[in-house]
Amino acid sequence: MNHDYCPVCGQTITYELAMDIGTAKMMKAIADYVREKGINVFSNTKEMIGVGYDFHAAGNITRPRAHGLIARIPGEATNYCITDKGFKFLEGEKIESIVVMKKATNYGPSYVLKHAGPMVSINDFMNNWGEYWSANGYAIKEGRVITRPTVKSAQQETIQADLFGDQETRLPYKE
């Protein structure tokens, strides 16, 4: 790639962030944590260190953020959420493998210039990901985790509804 250079000092002012196995593992850890928490919000530094990844991974939060897989929640300093693009990636959809970033300078913050490179999916980095996500995947509705009901859980919900006489709220989620 041709980089842009600072006219004063000659340093590059653009750089590339490639999708890699570390970013894929971060997305898995984030997705697992969000599923357990039940809401699509996580603190990169307060909740994820020690649960899903280490201090070094927390410092690499720029990678999934630059790829558009997670986003900072406005007004909440260290809180992030998984984006629609992030869920599509977790479901196995392909994304462009490289993000070209402009470095932060005295003239402004860093930002994404463009997405480029060959298309990749999480399956390129994680073995048997499709099976894992089929068993552990979920959806988000209004910020809340909606698990995919199994036949057994649907039967259990119906039994609970019969016991408590509240079928409408006890049945599996319907759109």
Secondary structure, DSSP 8 states (H G I E B T S, - for coil): ----B-TTT--BSEEEEE--HHHHHHHHHHHHHHHHHTBS-EETTTTSBTTTB-HHHHHTTHHHHHTTSEEE-TT-TTEEEE-HHHHHHHTT--EEEEEEEE--BTTB--EEEEEEEEEE-GGGTSTTHHHHHHHH-EEEETTEEEE---HHHHHHHHHHHHHHT-HHHHS----
